[in-house]
Amino acid sequence: MTVLADPLADAFRGTSLRRWNAVCWVLSGAMAVGLVTTAPPGGTVYVALALLGCVVLCATRCSTASRPIR
C-alpha cells in the first residue's frame, strides 16, 4: 500500500479539488464582469465573452458527465 492510496490523502485531494473548482468558477465570473465593464464597446468584447463562455461550458460538461472525461 502506498501513501497515495491512504483514505486521508484521498479526502485531502478531493477537498482541494473542490476548493480549486470553486476558485476557478469565481474567477470566471469575475473575468466576465471585468470584460463587460472595462472593455470599450465593440466586437472584441463579444469575442472574448464567447471564448470565456466556451471555456465555462466545456468545464461544466467535463465535471457533470455521467462518465467523467479524463
Predicted model as a PDB file, atoms N, CA, C, CB and O in Angstrom, pLDDT in the B-factor column:
MODEL        1                                                                  
ATOM      1  N   MET A   1       0.839  -1.167   0.000  1.00 44.00           N  
ATOM      2  CA  MET A   1       0.000   0.000   0.000  1.00 44.00           C  
ATOM      3  C   MET A   1       0.893   1.243   0.000  1.00 44.00           C  
ATOM      4  CB  MET A   1      -0.959  -0.009   1.215  1.00 44.00           C  
ATOM      5  O   MET A   1       1.857   1.329   0.761  1.00 44.00           O  
ATOM      6  N   THR A   2       0.566   2.176  -0.843  1.00 48.00           N  
ATOM      7  CA  THR A   2       1.359   3.403  -0.919  1.00 48.00           C  
ATOM      8  C   THR A   2       0.701   4.501  -0.104  1.00 48.00           C  
ATOM      9  CB  THR A   2       1.533   3.854  -2.380  1.00 48.00           C  
ATOM     10  O   THR A   2      -0.436   4.373   0.352  1.00 48.00           O  
ATOM     11  N   VAL A   3       1.432   5.563   0.063  1.00 49.00           N  
ATOM     12  CA  VAL A   3       0.901   6.709   0.810  1.00 49.00           C  
ATOM     13  C   VAL A   3      -0.254   7.343   0.049  1.00 49.00           C  
ATOM     14  CB  VAL A   3       2.008   7.755   1.070  1.00 49.00           C  
ATOM     15  O   VAL A   3      -1.189   7.860   0.660  1.00 49.00           O  
ATOM     16  N   LEU A   4      -0.199   7.309  -1.280  1.00 54.00           N  
ATOM     17  CA  LEU A   4      -1.243   7.944  -2.081  1.00 54.00           C  
ATOM     18  C   LEU A   4      -2.566   7.194  -2.012  1.00 54.00           C  
ATOM     19  CB  LEU A   4      -0.797   8.051  -3.519  1.00 54.00           C  
ATOM     20  O   LEU A   4      -3.610   7.762  -2.332  1.00 54.00           O  
ATOM     21  N   ALA A   5      -2.542   5.942  -1.605  1.00 57.00           N  
ATOM     22  CA  ALA A   5      -3.772   5.161  -1.501  1.00 57.00           C  
ATOM     23  C   ALA A   5      -4.454   5.342  -0.154  1.00 57.00           C  
ATOM     24  CB  ALA A   5      -3.477   3.696  -1.730  1.00 57.00           C  
ATOM     25  O   ALA A   5      -5.519   4.772   0.080  1.00 57.00           O  
ATOM     26  N   ASP A   6      -3.867   6.114   0.719  1.00 61.00           N  
ATOM     27  CA  ASP A   6      -4.417   6.366   2.051  1.00 61.00           C  
ATOM     28  C   ASP A   6      -5.740   7.124   1.926  1.00 61.00           C  
ATOM     29  CB  ASP A   6      -3.407   7.165   2.925  1.00 61.00           C  
ATOM     30  O   ASP A   6      -5.811   8.096   1.174  1.00 61.00           O  
ATOM     31  N   PRO A   7      -6.795   6.705   2.645  1.00 65.00           N  
ATOM     32  CA  PRO A   7      -8.077   7.413   2.571  1.00 65.00           C  
ATOM     33  C   PRO A   7      -7.973   8.888   2.981  1.00 65.00           C  
ATOM     34  CB  PRO A   7      -9.094   6.717   3.452  1.00 65.00           C  
ATOM     35  O   PRO A   7      -8.696   9.731   2.451  1.00 65.00           O  
ATOM     36  N   LEU A   8      -7.085   9.194   3.912  1.00 63.00           N  
ATOM     37  CA  LEU A   8      -6.914  10.587   4.325  1.00 63.00           C  
ATOM     38  C   LEU A   8      -6.348  11.429   3.187  1.00 63.00           C  
ATOM     39  CB  LEU A   8      -5.996  10.673   5.549  1.00 63.00           C  
ATOM     40  O   LEU A   8      -6.761  12.571   2.987  1.00 63.00           O  
ATOM     41  N   ALA A   9      -5.394  10.855   2.438  1.00 64.00           N  
ATOM     42  CA  ALA A   9      -4.828  11.564   1.288  1.00 64.00           C  
ATOM     43  C   ALA A   9      -5.896  11.774   0.220  1.00 64.00           C  
ATOM     44  CB  ALA A   9      -3.627  10.785   0.703  1.00 64.00           C  
ATOM     45  O   ALA A   9      -5.943  12.833  -0.406  1.00 64.00           O  
ATOM     46  N   ASP A  10      -6.756  10.775   0.003  1.00 72.00           N  
ATOM     47  CA  ASP A  10      -7.828  10.920  -0.980  1.00 72.00           C  
ATOM     48  C   ASP A  10      -8.824  11.985  -0.555  1.00 72.00           C  
ATOM     49  CB  ASP A  10      -8.545   9.591  -1.187  1.00 72.00           C  
ATOM     50  O   ASP A  10      -9.300  12.751  -1.393  1.00 72.00           O  
ATOM     51  N   ALA A  11      -9.148  12.048   0.729  1.00 74.00           N  
ATOM     52  CA  ALA A  11     -10.066  13.072   1.218  1.00 74.00           C  
ATOM     53  C   ALA A  11      -9.453  14.464   1.063  1.00 74.00           C  
ATOM     54  CB  ALA A  11     -10.430  12.808   2.692  1.00 74.00           C  
ATOM     55  O   ALA A  11     -10.137  15.411   0.675  1.00 74.00           O  
ATOM     56  N   PHE A  12      -8.175  14.581   1.365  1.00 74.00           N  
ATOM     57  CA  PHE A  12      -7.492  15.869   1.204  1.00 74.00           C  
ATOM     58  C   PHE A  12      -7.480  16.296  -0.257  1.00 74.00           C  
ATOM     59  CB  PHE A  12      -6.053  15.789   1.742  1.00 74.00           C  
ATOM     60  O   PHE A  12      -7.715  17.462  -0.572  1.00 74.00           O  
ATOM     61  N   ARG A  13      -7.203  15.338  -1.153  1.00 75.00           N  
ATOM     62  CA  ARG A  13      -7.173  15.640  -2.574  1.00 75.00           C  
ATOM     63  C   ARG A  13      -8.555  16.060  -3.067  1.00 75.00           C  
ATOM     64  CB  ARG A  13      -6.669  14.431  -3.364  1.00 75.00           C  
ATOM     65  O   ARG A  13      -8.673  16.993  -3.862  1.00 75.00           O  
ATOM     66  N   GLY A  14      -9.592  15.381  -2.604  1.00 76.00           N  
ATOM     67  CA  GLY A  14     -10.950  15.738  -3.008  1.00 76.00           C  
ATOM     68  C   GLY A  14     -11.352  17.114  -2.510  1.00 76.00           C  
ATOM     69  O   GLY A  14     -11.976  17.883  -3.242  1.00 76.00           O  
ATOM     70  N   THR A  15     -10.999  17.432  -1.267  1.00 79.00           N  
ATOM     71  CA  THR A  15     -11.308  18.754  -0.718  1.00 79.00           C  
ATOM     72  C   THR A  15     -10.562  19.833  -1.477  1.00 79.00           C  
ATOM     73  CB  THR A  15     -10.956  18.820   0.772  1.00 79.00           C  
ATOM     74  O   THR A  15     -11.133  20.877  -1.792  1.00 79.00           O  
ATOM     75  N   SER A  16      -9.301  19.599  -1.774  1.00 80.00           N  
ATOM     76  CA  SER A  16      -8.507  20.573  -2.521  1.00 80.00           C  
ATOM     77  C   SER A  16      -9.089  20.794  -3.915  1.00 80.00           C  
ATOM     78  CB  SER A  16      -7.045  20.108  -2.625  1.00 80.00           C  
ATOM     79  O   SER A  16      -9.155  21.923  -4.401  1.00 80.00           O  
ATOM     80  N   LEU A  17      -9.508  19.708  -4.546  1.00 79.00           N  
ATOM     81  CA  LEU A  17     -10.081  19.814  -5.883  1.00 79.00           C  
ATOM     82  C   LEU A  17     -11.370  20.632  -5.866  1.00 79.00           C  
ATOM     83  CB  LEU A  17     -10.347  18.421  -6.459  1.00 79.00           C  
ATOM     84  O   LEU A  17     -11.588  21.465  -6.745  1.00 79.00           O  
ATOM     85  N   ARG A  18     -12.223  20.399  -4.870  1.00 79.00           N  
ATOM     86  CA  ARG A  18     -13.463  21.179  -4.779  1.00 79.00           C  
ATOM     87  C   ARG A  18     -13.176  22.653  -4.523  1.00 79.00           C  
ATOM     88  CB  ARG A  18     -14.362  20.625  -3.670  1.00 79.00           C  
ATOM     89  O   ARG A  18     -13.865  23.517  -5.064  1.00 79.00           O  
ATOM     90  N   ARG A  19     -12.180  22.951  -3.714  1.00 84.00           N  
ATOM     91  CA  ARG A  19     -11.834  24.358  -3.456  1.00 84.00           C  
ATOM     92  C   ARG A  19     -11.312  25.030  -4.705  1.00 84.00           C  
ATOM     93  CB  ARG A  19     -10.795  24.463  -2.342  1.00 84.00           C  
ATOM     94  O   ARG A  19     -11.714  26.151  -5.017  1.00 84.00           O  
ATOM     95  N   TRP A  20     -10.413  24.362  -5.433  1.00 83.00           N  
ATOM     96  CA  TRP A  20      -9.903  24.945  -6.667  1.00 83.00           C  
ATOM     97  C   TRP A  20     -11.011  25.102  -7.704  1.00 83.00           C  
ATOM     98  CB  TRP A  20      -8.775  24.087  -7.230  1.00 83.00           C  
ATOM     99  O   TRP A  20     -11.011  26.066  -8.470  1.00 83.00           O  
ATOM    100  N   ASN A  21     -11.943  24.174  -7.734  1.00 79.00           N  
ATOM    101  CA  ASN A  21     -13.080  24.290  -8.647  1.00 79.00           C  
ATOM    102  C   ASN A  21     -13.885  25.543  -8.327  1.00 79.00           C  
ATOM    103  CB  ASN A  21     -13.980  23.038  -8.563  1.00 79.00           C  
ATOM    104  O   ASN A  21     -14.262  26.283  -9.236  1.00 79.00           O  
ATOM    105  N   ALA A  22     -14.150  25.789  -7.057  1.00 83.00           N  
ATOM    106  CA  ALA A  22     -14.894  26.982  -6.650  1.00 83.00           C  
ATOM    107  C   ALA A  22     -14.117  28.245  -6.998  1.00 83.00           C  
ATOM    108  CB  ALA A  22     -15.195  26.943  -5.142  1.00 83.00           C  
ATOM    109  O   ALA A  22     -14.703  29.221  -7.466  1.00 83.00           O  
ATOM    110  N   VAL A  23     -12.819  28.238  -6.779  1.00 86.00           N  
ATOM    111  CA  VAL A  23     -11.995  29.408  -7.113  1.00 86.00           C  
ATOM    112  C   VAL A  23     -12.044  29.690  -8.609  1.00 86.00           C  
ATOM    113  CB  VAL A  23     -10.535  29.192  -6.662  1.00 86.00           C  
ATOM    114  O   VAL A  23     -12.159  30.845  -9.021  1.00 86.00           O  
ATOM    115  N   CYS A  24     -11.958  28.649  -9.419  1.00 83.00           N  
ATOM    116  CA  CYS A  24     -11.999  28.839 -10.877  1.00 83.00           C  
ATOM    117  C   CYS A  24     -13.340  29.406 -11.337  1.00 83.00           C  
ATOM    118  CB  CYS A  24     -11.730  27.512 -11.591  1.00 83.00           C  
ATOM    119  O   CYS A  24     -13.377  30.248 -12.234  1.00 83.00           O  
ATOM    120  N   TRP A  25     -14.455  28.949 -10.725  1.00 82.00           N  
ATOM    121  CA  TRP A  25     -15.762  29.493 -11.107  1.00 82.00           C  
ATOM    122  C   TRP A  25     -15.873  30.958 -10.706  1.00 82.00           C  
ATOM    123  CB  TRP A  25     -16.897  28.680 -10.461  1.00 82.00           C  
ATOM    124  O   TRP A  25     -16.427  31.761 -11.458  1.00 82.00           O  
ATOM    125  N   VAL A  26     -15.364  31.314  -9.550  1.00 86.00           N  
ATOM    126  CA  VAL A  26     -15.400  32.718  -9.125  1.00 86.00           C  
ATOM    127  C   VAL A  26     -14.557  33.567 -10.073  1.00 86.00           C  
ATOM    128  CB  VAL A  26     -14.889  32.866  -7.663  1.00 86.00           C  
ATOM    129  O   VAL A  26     -14.977  34.658 -10.460  1.00 86.00           O  
ATOM    130  N   LEU A  27     -13.384  33.087 -10.449  1.00 86.00           N  
ATOM    131  CA  LEU A  27     -12.542  33.838 -11.377  1.00 86.00           C  
ATOM    132  C   LEU A  27     -13.190  33.955 -12.756  1.00 86.00           C  
ATOM    133  CB  LEU A  27     -11.172  33.175 -11.499  1.00 86.00           C  
ATOM    134  O   LEU A  27     -13.066  34.991 -13.408  1.00 86.00           O  
ATOM    135  N   SER A  28     -13.872  32.915 -13.202  1.00 82.00           N  
ATOM    136  CA  SER A  28     -14.569  33.000 -14.494  1.00 82.00           C  
ATOM    137  C   SER A  28     -15.651  34.063 -14.451  1.00 82.00           C  
ATOM    138  CB  SER A  28     -15.182  31.642 -14.874  1.00 82.00           C  
ATOM    139  O   SER A  28     -15.806  34.831 -15.400  1.00 82.00           O  
ATOM    140  N   GLY A  29     -16.399  34.113 -13.361  1.00 84.00           N  
ATOM    141  CA  GLY A  29     -17.414  35.155 -13.214  1.00 84.00           C  
ATOM    142  C   GLY A  29     -16.797  36.543 -13.139  1.00 84.00           C  
ATOM    143  O   GLY A  29     -17.327  37.489 -13.721  1.00 84.00           O  
ATOM    144  N   ALA A  30     -15.689  36.671 -12.432  1.00 86.00           N  
ATOM    145  CA  ALA A  30     -15.016  37.969 -12.329  1.00 86.00           C  
ATOM    146  C   ALA A  30     -14.468  38.414 -13.684  1.00 86.00           C  
ATOM    147  CB  ALA A  30     -13.879  37.901 -11.298  1.00 86.00           C  
ATOM    148  O   ALA A  30     -14.498  39.601 -14.009  1.00 86.00           O  
ATOM    149  N   MET A  31     -13.969  37.462 -14.470  1.00 83.00           N  
ATOM    150  CA  MET A  31     -13.474  37.824 -15.798  1.00 83.00           C  
ATOM    151  C   MET A  31     -14.605  38.320 -16.693  1.00 83.00           C  
ATOM    152  CB  MET A  31     -12.776  36.627 -16.451  1.00 83.00           C  
ATOM    153  O   MET A  31     -14.427  39.277 -17.446  1.00 83.00           O  
ATOM    154  N   ALA A  32     -15.751  37.684 -16.615  1.00 82.00           N  
ATOM    155  CA  ALA A  32     -16.881  38.125 -17.430  1.00 82.00           C  
ATOM    156  C   ALA A  32     -17.313  39.534 -17.040  1.00 82.00           C  
ATOM    157  CB  ALA A  32     -18.059  37.152 -17.287  1.00 82.00           C  
ATOM    158  O   ALA A  32     -17.555  40.373 -17.907  1.00 82.00           O  
ATOM    159  N   VAL A  33     -17.409  39.795 -15.741  1.00 84.00           N  
ATOM    160  CA  VAL A  33     -17.777  41.136 -15.282  1.00 84.00           C  
ATOM    161  C   VAL A  33     -16.717  42.147 -15.693  1.00 84.00           C  
ATOM    162  CB  VAL A  33     -17.968  41.155 -13.753  1.00 84.00           C  
ATOM    163  O   VAL A  33     -17.045  43.247 -16.136  1.00 84.00           O  
ATOM    164  N   GLY A  34     -15.449  41.780 -15.548  1.00 83.00           N  
ATOM    165  CA  GLY A  34     -14.367  42.681 -15.945  1.00 83.00           C  
ATOM    166  C   GLY A  34     -14.373  42.986 -17.425  1.00 83.00           C  
ATOM    167  O   GLY A  34     -14.133  44.126 -17.824  1.00 83.00           O  
ATOM    168  N   LEU A  35     -14.643  41.980 -18.251  1.00 79.00           N  
ATOM    169  CA  LEU A  35     -14.708  42.210 -19.691  1.00 79.00           C  
ATOM    170  C   LEU A  35     -15.838  43.161 -20.056  1.00 79.00           C  
ATOM    171  CB  LEU A  35     -14.882  40.892 -20.427  1.00 79.00           C  
ATOM    172  O   LEU A  35     -15.663  44.056 -20.883  1.00 79.00           O  
ATOM    173  N   VAL A  36     -16.976  42.967 -19.447  1.00 79.00           N  
ATOM    174  CA  VAL A  36     -18.136  43.789 -19.788  1.00 79.00           C  
ATOM    175  C   VAL A  36     -17.964  45.224 -19.299  1.00 79.00           C  
ATOM    176  CB  VAL A  36     -19.407  43.183 -19.192  1.00 79.00           C  
ATOM    177  O   VAL A  36     -18.357  46.161 -19.994  1.00 79.00           O  
ATOM    178  N   THR A  37     -17.389  45.410 -18.129  1.00 82.00           N  
ATOM    179  CA  THR A  37     -17.325  46.754 -17.551  1.00 82.00           C  
ATOM    180  C   THR A  37     -16.117  47.564 -17.983  1.00 82.00           C  
ATOM    181  CB  THR A  37     -17.331  46.657 -16.073  1.00 82.00           C  
ATOM    182  O   THR A  37     -16.182  48.793 -17.966  1.00 82.00           O  
ATOM    183  N   THR A  38     -15.016  46.933 -18.371  1.00 83.00           N  
ATOM    184  CA  THR A  38     -13.816  47.703 -18.670  1.00 83.00           C  
ATOM    185  C   THR A  38     -13.492  47.815 -20.151  1.00 83.00           C  
ATOM    186  CB  THR A  38     -12.665  47.101 -17.974  1.00 83.00           C  
ATOM    187  O   THR A  38     -12.778  48.735 -20.550  1.00 83.00           O  
ATOM    188  N   ALA A  39     -13.988  46.922 -20.961  1.00 75.00           N  
ATOM    189  CA  ALA A  39     -13.654  46.956 -22.385  1.00 75.00           C  
ATOM    190  C   ALA A  39     -14.511  47.994 -23.105  1.00 75.00           C  
ATOM    191  CB  ALA A  39     -13.848  45.562 -23.024  1.00 75.00           C  
ATOM    192  O   ALA A  39     -15.685  48.172 -22.782  1.00 75.00           O  
ATOM    193  N   PRO A  40     -13.920  48.670 -24.072  1.00 78.00           N  
ATOM    194  CA  PRO A  40     -14.717  49.609 -24.864  1.00 78.00           C  
ATOM    195  C   PRO A  40     -15.726  48.843 -25.714  1.00 78.00           C  
ATOM    196  CB  PRO A  40     -13.805  50.484 -25.763  1.00 78.00           C  
ATOM    197  O   PRO A  40     -15.492  47.687 -26.066  1.00 78.00           O  
ATOM    198  N   PRO A  41     -16.842  49.478 -26.041  1.00 74.00           N  
ATOM    199  CA  PRO A  41     -17.851  48.780 -26.849  1.00 74.00           C  
ATOM    200  C   PRO A  41     -17.281  48.380 -28.209  1.00 74.00           C  
ATOM    201  CB  PRO A  41     -19.097  49.669 -27.039  1.00 74.00           C  
ATOM    202  O   PRO A  41     -16.493  49.106 -28.815  1.00 74.00           O  
ATOM    203  N   GLY A  42     -17.686  47.253 -28.649  1.00 72.00           N  
ATOM    204  CA  GLY A  42     -17.219  46.784 -29.950  1.00 72.00           C  
ATOM    205  C   GLY A  42     -17.271  45.276 -30.035  1.00 72.00           C  
ATOM    206  O   GLY A  42     -17.718  44.596 -29.111  1.00 72.00           O  
ATOM    207  N   GLY A  43     -16.811  44.770 -31.151  1.00 73.00           N  
ATOM    208  CA  GLY A  43     -16.867  43.338 -31.393  1.00 73.00           C  
ATOM    209  C   GLY A  43     -15.921  42.519 -30.551  1.00 73.00           C  
ATOM    210  O   GLY A  43     -16.164  41.331 -30.338  1.00 73.00           O  
ATOM    211  N   THR A  44     -14.832  43.126 -30.057  1.00 76.00           N  
ATOM    212  CA  THR A  44     -13.852  42.343 -29.301  1.00 76.00           C  
ATOM    213  C   THR A  44     -14.422  41.861 -27.967  1.00 76.00           C  
ATOM    214  CB  THR A  44     -12.591  43.172 -29.057  1.00 76.00           C  
ATOM    215  O   THR A  44     -14.031  40.809 -27.462  1.00 76.00           O  
ATOM    216  N   VAL A  45     -15.347  42.636 -27.400  1.00 79.00           N  
ATOM    217  CA  VAL A  45     -15.963  42.215 -26.131  1.00 79.00           C  
ATOM    218  C   VAL A  45     -16.758  40.935 -26.351  1.00 79.00           C  
ATOM    219  CB  VAL A  45     -16.884  43.334 -25.557  1.00 79.00           C  
ATOM    220  O   VAL A  45     -16.695  40.016 -25.535  1.00 79.00           O  
ATOM    221  N   TYR A  46     -17.486  40.874 -27.423  1.00 81.00           N  
ATOM    222  CA  TYR A  46     -18.313  39.706 -27.695  1.00 81.00           C  
ATOM    223  C   TYR A  46     -17.463  38.475 -27.992  1.00 81.00           C  
ATOM    224  CB  TYR A  46     -19.249  39.987 -28.860  1.00 81.00           C  
ATOM    225  O   TYR A  46     -17.812  37.366 -27.590  1.00 81.00           O  
ATOM    226  N   VAL A  47     -16.366  38.666 -28.685  1.00 80.00           N  
ATOM    227  CA  VAL A  47     -15.472  37.544 -28.973  1.00 80.00           C  
ATOM    228  C   VAL A  47     -14.867  37.012 -27.675  1.00 80.00           C  
ATOM    229  CB  VAL A  47     -14.354  37.971 -29.958  1.00 80.00           C  
ATOM    230  O   VAL A  47     -14.805  35.800 -27.468  1.00 80.00           O  
ATOM    231  N   ALA A  48     -14.422  37.914 -26.803  1.00 79.00           N  
ATOM    232  CA  ALA A  48     -13.834  37.493 -25.527  1.00 79.00           C  
ATOM    233  C   ALA A  48     -14.878  36.796 -24.652  1.00 79.00           C  
ATOM    234  CB  ALA A  48     -13.238  38.707 -24.781  1.00 79.00           C  
ATOM    235  O   ALA A  48     -14.574  35.784 -24.020  1.00 79.00           O  
ATOM    236  N   LEU A  49     -16.095  37.321 -24.608  1.00 81.00           N  
ATOM    237  CA  LEU A  49     -17.156  36.686 -23.826  1.00 81.00           C  
ATOM    238  C   LEU A  49     -17.537  35.322 -24.405  1.00 81.00           C  
ATOM    239  CB  LEU A  49     -18.389  37.594 -23.771  1.00 81.00           C  
ATOM    240  O   LEU A  49     -17.825  34.388 -23.657  1.00 81.00           O  
ATOM    241  N   ALA A  50     -17.539  35.209 -25.726  1.00 85.00           N  
ATOM    242  CA  ALA A  50     -17.839  33.918 -26.354  1.00 85.00           C  
ATOM    243  C   ALA A  50     -16.765  32.887 -26.010  1.00 85.00           C  
ATOM    244  CB  ALA A  50     -17.955  34.074 -27.884  1.00 85.00           C  
ATOM    245  O   ALA A  50     -17.076  31.728 -25.737  1.00 85.00           O  
ATOM    246  N   LEU A  51     -15.504  33.310 -26.025  1.00 83.00           N  
ATOM    247  CA  LEU A  51     -14.422  32.401 -25.670  1.00 83.00           C  
ATOM    248  C   LEU A  51     -14.522  31.979 -24.208  1.00 83.00           C  
ATOM    249  CB  LEU A  51     -13.067  33.055 -25.941  1.00 83.00           C  
ATOM    250  O   LEU A  51     -14.344  30.804 -23.888  1.00 83.00           O  
ATOM    251  N   LEU A  52     -14.801  32.919 -23.330  1.00 83.00           N  
ATOM    252  CA  LEU A  52     -14.970  32.598 -21.914  1.00 83.00           C  
ATOM    253  C   LEU A  52     -16.169  31.674 -21.705  1.00 83.00           C  
ATOM    254  CB  LEU A  52     -15.142  33.885 -21.090  1.00 83.00           C  
ATOM    255  O   LEU A  52     -16.102  30.738 -20.908  1.00 83.00           O  
ATOM    256  N   GLY A  53     -17.260  31.934 -22.417  1.00 84.00           N  
ATOM    257  CA  GLY A  53     -18.433  31.070 -22.324  1.00 84.00           C  
ATOM    258  C   GLY A  53     -18.145  29.654 -22.801  1.00 84.00           C  
ATOM    259  O   GLY A  53     -18.649  28.684 -22.235  1.00 84.00           O  
ATOM    260  N   CYS A  54     -17.335  29.543 -23.843  1.00 85.00           N  
ATOM    261  CA  CYS A  54     -16.955  28.216 -24.343  1.00 85.00           C  
ATOM    262  C   CYS A  54     -16.141  27.453 -23.307  1.00 85.00           C  
ATOM    263  CB  CYS A  54     -16.156  28.341 -25.646  1.00 85.00           C  
ATOM    264  O   CYS A  54     -16.344  26.255 -23.109  1.00 85.00           O  
ATOM    265  N   VAL A  55     -15.224  28.148 -22.648  1.00 82.00           N  
ATOM    266  CA  VAL A  55     -14.422  27.505 -21.599  1.00 82.00           C  
ATOM    267  C   VAL A  55     -15.321  27.043 -20.453  1.00 82.00           C  
ATOM    268  CB  VAL A  55     -13.334  28.474 -21.071  1.00 82.00           C  
ATOM    269  O   VAL A  55     -15.159  25.936 -19.940  1.00 82.00           O  
ATOM    270  N   VAL A  56     -16.261  27.889 -20.055  1.00 81.00           N  
ATOM    271  CA  VAL A  56     -17.167  27.542 -18.957  1.00 81.00           C  
ATOM    272  C   VAL A  56     -18.054  26.349 -19.337  1.00 81.00           C  
ATOM    273  CB  VAL A  56     -18.042  28.759 -18.578  1.00 81.00           C  
ATOM    274  O   VAL A  56     -18.257  25.445 -18.527  1.00 81.00           O  
ATOM    275  N   LEU A  57     -18.576  26.348 -20.556  1.00 84.00           N  
ATOM    276  CA  LEU A  57     -19.411  25.229 -20.990  1.00 84.00           C  
ATOM    277  C   LEU A  57     -18.620  23.922 -21.050  1.00 84.00           C  
ATOM    278  CB  LEU A  57     -20.021  25.528 -22.357  1.00 84.00           C  
ATOM    279  O   LEU A  57     -19.123  22.871 -20.654  1.00 84.00           O  
ATOM    280  N   CYS A  58     -17.402  23.987 -21.537  1.00 81.00           N  
ATOM    281  CA  CYS A  58     -16.574  22.770 -21.593  1.00 81.00           C  
ATOM    282  C   CYS A  58     -16.235  22.272 -20.191  1.00 81.00           C  
ATOM    283  CB  CYS A  58     -15.276  23.036 -22.383  1.00 81.00           C  
ATOM    284  O   CYS A  58     -16.243  21.067 -19.938  1.00 81.00           O  
ATOM    285  N   ALA A  59     -15.939  23.191 -19.286  1.00 77.00           N  
ATOM    286  CA  ALA A  59     -15.636  22.791 -17.909  1.00 77.00           C  
ATOM    287  C   ALA A  59     -16.861  22.171 -17.250  1.00 77.00           C  
ATOM    288  CB  ALA A  59     -15.145  23.998 -17.088  1.00 77.00           C  
ATOM    289  O   ALA A  59     -16.746  21.196 -16.506  1.00 77.00           O  
ATOM    290  N   THR A  60     -18.034  22.735 -17.521  1.00 77.00           N  
ATOM    291  CA  THR A  60     -19.274  22.184 -16.967  1.00 77.00           C  
ATOM    292  C   THR A  60     -19.531  20.796 -17.528  1.00 77.00           C  
ATOM    293  CB  THR A  60     -20.468  23.111 -17.269  1.00 77.00           C  
ATOM    294  O   THR A  60     -19.917  19.889 -16.791  1.00 77.00           O  
ATOM    295  N   ARG A  61     -19.324  20.625 -18.808  1.00 77.00           N  
ATOM    296  CA  ARG A  61     -19.541  19.322 -19.449  1.00 77.00           C  
ATOM    297  C   ARG A  61     -18.602  18.269 -18.862  1.00 77.00           C  
ATOM    298  CB  ARG A  61     -19.334  19.427 -20.976  1.00 77.00           C  
ATOM    299  O   ARG A  61     -19.010  17.137 -18.601  1.00 77.00           O  
ATOM    300  N   CYS A  62     -17.352  18.651 -18.659  1.00 73.00           N  
ATOM    301  CA  CYS A  62     -16.376  17.690 -18.130  1.00 73.00           C  
ATOM    302  C   CYS A  62     -16.651  17.332 -16.680  1.00 73.00           C  
ATOM    303  CB  CYS A  62     -14.972  18.246 -18.256  1.00 73.00           C  
ATOM    304  O   CYS A  62     -16.375  16.208 -16.260  1.00 73.00           O  
ATOM    305  N   SER A  63     -17.190  18.264 -15.911  1.00 69.00           N  
ATOM    306  CA  SER A  63     -17.383  17.992 -14.487  1.00 69.00           C  
ATOM    307  C   SER A  63     -18.724  17.331 -14.186  1.00 69.00           C  
ATOM    308  CB  SER A  63     -17.269  19.275 -13.702  1.00 69.00           C  
ATOM    309  O   SER A  63     -18.881  16.731 -13.122  1.00 69.00           O  
ATOM    310  N   THR A  64     -19.688  17.424 -15.086  1.00 67.00           N  
ATOM    311  CA  THR A  64     -21.005  16.853 -14.809  1.00 67.00           C  
ATOM    312  C   THR A  64     -21.325  15.644 -15.684  1.00 67.00           C  
ATOM    313  CB  THR A  64     -22.067  17.905 -15.000  1.00 67.00           C  
ATOM    314  O   THR A  64     -22.470  15.193 -15.713  1.00 67.00           O  
ATOM    315  N   ALA A  65     -20.354  15.125 -16.380  1.00 61.00           N  
ATOM    316  CA  ALA A  65     -20.598  13.973 -17.250  1.00 61.00           C  
ATOM    317  C   ALA A  65     -20.935  12.746 -16.415  1.00 61.00           C  
ATOM    318  CB  ALA A  65     -19.373  13.693 -18.143  1.00 61.00           C  
ATOM    319  O   ALA A  65     -20.412  12.564 -15.316  1.00 61.00           O  
ATOM    320  N   SER A  66     -21.819  11.905 -16.953  1.00 62.00           N  
ATOM    321  CA  SER A  66     -22.149  10.680 -16.233  1.00 62.00           C  
ATOM    322  C   SER A  66     -20.941   9.758 -16.172  1.00 62.00           C  
ATOM    323  CB  SER A  66     -23.335   9.964 -16.897  1.00 62.00           C  
ATOM    324  O   SER A  66     -20.739   9.046 -15.188  1.00 62.00           O  
ATOM    325  N   ARG A  67     -20.158   9.776 -17.208  1.00 60.00           N  
ATOM    326  CA  ARG A  67     -18.863   9.090 -17.200  1.00 60.00           C  
ATOM    327  C   ARG A  67     -17.816  10.180 -17.368  1.00 60.00           C  
ATOM    328  CB  ARG A  67     -18.755   7.979 -18.346  1.00 60.00           C  
ATOM    329  O   ARG A  67     -17.620  10.668 -18.481  1.00 60.00           O  
ATOM    330  N   PRO A  68     -17.139  10.576 -16.298  1.00 56.00           N  
ATOM    331  CA  PRO A  68     -16.204  11.703 -16.366  1.00 56.00           C  
ATOM    332  C   PRO A  68     -15.157  11.537 -17.460  1.00 56.00           C  
ATOM    333  CB  PRO A  68     -15.513  11.878 -15.034  1.00 56.00           C  
ATOM    334  O   PRO A  68     -14.651  10.442 -17.708  1.00 56.00           O  
ATOM    335  N   ILE A  69     -14.855  12.643 -18.098  1.00 52.00           N  
ATOM    336  CA  ILE A  69     -13.841  12.670 -19.148  1.00 52.00           C  
ATOM    337  C   ILE A  69     -12.490  12.834 -18.461  1.00 52.00           C  
ATOM    338  CB  ILE A  69     -14.106  13.828 -20.192  1.00 52.00           C  
ATOM    339  O   ILE A  69     -12.302  13.748 -17.659  1.00 52.00           O  
ATOM    340  N   ARG A  70     -11.564  11.957 -18.774  1.00 54.00           N  
ATOM    341  CA  ARG A  70     -10.224  12.033 -18.147  1.00 54.00           C  
ATOM    342  C   ARG A  70      -9.168  12.220 -19.179  1.00 54.00           C  
ATOM    343  CB  ARG A  70      -9.919  10.783 -17.334  1.00 54.00           C  
ATOM    344  O   ARG A  70      -7.987  12.305 -18.845  1.00 54.00           O  
TER     345      ARG A  70                                                      
ENDMDL                                                                          
END                                                                             
